[in-house]
Amino acid sequence: MRRTFTSLARLLYRPLSLSDNSLAMALVTYTLLSALASGLQSRFHPEVLGVSFSKAIGVVIAEFCAIKLGCYLLDVRGGGASGVELIGYGGYKFVGCVIDDSHLAKTDTPAE
């Protein structure tokens, strides 16, 4: 029985570097929810989708560059995270944004 559980655990667990769609799911969820929040506040325009997605991609790229620059300046070598892992971990910041936007979607007053 133990052998079956171990085999099942290996099949279900995928390291972050192999999970290539985690960032895409986070970005799409953030973009759609921010569009929903602006629509509920009667400020929706189709450009909201492009603007929020572009800002999100810009934040991910800026964070990646800042981390790589920090690693270069601190002379971090070898066992650090790869670029794919850094970008994948960068998608997790949108979880808080999604929670915040879902709160805005429930309220009628815009956050300023």
PLY file of the C-alpha trace (Angstrom):
ply
format ascii 1.0
element vertex 112
property float x
property float y
property float z
element edge 111
property int vertex1
property int vertex2
end_header
0.00 0.00 0.00
2.85 2.38 0.80
4.30 1.89 -2.63
1.05 2.95 -4.31
0.83 6.11 -2.23
4.42 7.07 -3.10
3.79 6.51 -6.80
0.60 8.58 -6.64
2.39 11.38 -4.81
5.06 11.50 -7.52
2.40 11.73 -10.20
0.47 14.53 -8.49
3.43 16.65 -7.39
5.00 18.84 -10.02
7.83 21.19 -9.15
7.25 24.86 -9.92
9.73 24.82 -12.79
7.53 22.26 -14.56
4.27 24.08 -13.88
4.38 26.44 -16.82
0.84 27.79 -16.57
0.81 29.10 -12.98
1.81 32.63 -14.02
-0.63 32.66 -16.93
-3.52 31.63 -14.68
-2.62 34.30 -12.13
-2.36 37.02 -14.77
-5.63 36.10 -16.48
-7.50 35.87 -13.17
-6.14 39.25 -12.07
-7.00 40.87 -15.40
-10.56 39.53 -15.52
-11.28 40.37 -11.91
-9.95 43.92 -12.24
-12.17 44.35 -15.32
-15.13 43.01 -13.34
-14.42 45.43 -10.48
-14.28 48.40 -12.87
-17.46 47.18 -14.58
-19.33 47.01 -11.28
-18.25 50.59 -10.63
-19.62 51.61 -14.07
-16.14 52.47 -15.36
-15.58 49.53 -17.70
-14.11 50.02 -21.13
-12.44 47.30 -23.23
-9.11 49.06 -22.79
-9.24 48.10 -19.10
-8.33 44.54 -20.06
-5.25 45.55 -22.02
-4.09 48.15 -19.52
-4.37 45.87 -16.48
-2.68 42.97 -18.29
0.15 45.21 -19.54
0.72 46.62 -16.06
0.78 43.12 -14.58
3.33 41.92 -17.15
5.40 45.05 -16.51
5.41 44.35 -12.76
6.55 40.74 -13.32
9.35 41.83 -15.67
10.47 44.65 -13.35
10.52 42.29 -10.37
12.53 39.71 -12.34
15.07 42.31 -13.42
15.37 43.70 -9.88
16.00 40.24 -8.43
18.57 39.39 -11.11
20.30 42.76 -10.58
20.34 42.17 -6.82
21.85 38.72 -7.33
24.50 40.21 -9.60
25.36 43.01 -7.18
25.51 40.62 -4.21
27.57 38.16 -6.26
25.13 35.27 -5.78
26.33 32.28 -7.78
25.34 28.71 -8.31
22.45 27.40 -6.25
20.08 30.32 -6.73
16.70 30.05 -8.40
16.52 29.84 -12.17
14.75 32.42 -14.29
11.74 30.18 -14.83
11.35 29.68 -11.09
11.63 33.41 -10.37
8.94 34.23 -12.93
6.76 31.41 -11.63
7.08 32.60 -8.04
6.34 36.12 -9.25
2.82 35.06 -10.18
1.94 34.41 -6.56
1.86 38.13 -5.80
-1.37 38.31 -7.79
-3.17 36.17 -5.20
-3.32 39.16 -2.88
-4.38 41.41 -5.74
-7.18 39.01 -6.66
-8.39 38.91 -3.05
-8.32 42.70 -2.92
-10.14 43.04 -6.26
-12.77 40.54 -5.20
-13.37 42.72 -2.14
-13.75 45.76 -4.43
-16.18 43.85 -6.62
-18.44 43.26 -3.59
-18.53 46.90 -2.49
-20.28 49.66 -4.37
-17.83 52.45 -3.51
-14.61 52.74 -5.50
-11.33 52.54 -3.60
-9.28 55.71 -3.95
0 1
1 2
2 3
3 4
4 5
5 6
6 7
7 8
8 9
9 10
10 11
11 12
12 13
13 14
14 15
15 16
16 17
17 18
18 19
19 20
20 21
21 22
22 23
23 24
24 25
25 26
26 27
27 28
28 29
29 30
30 31
31 32
32 33
33 34
34 35
35 36
36 37
37 38
38 39
39 40
40 41
41 42
42 43
43 44
44 45
45 46
46 47
47 48
48 49
49 50
50 51
51 52
52 53
53 54
54 55
55 56
56 57
57 58
58 59
59 60
60 61
61 62
62 63
63 64
64 65
65 66
66 67
67 68
68 69
69 70
70 71
71 72
72 73
73 74
74 75
75 76
76 77
77 78
78 79
79 80
80 81
81 82
82 83
83 84
84 85
85 86
86 87
87 88
88 89
89 90
90 91
91 92
92 93
93 94
94 95
95 96
96 97
97 98
98 99
99 100
100 101
101 102
102 103
103 104
104 105
105 106
106 107
107 108
108 109
109 110
110 111
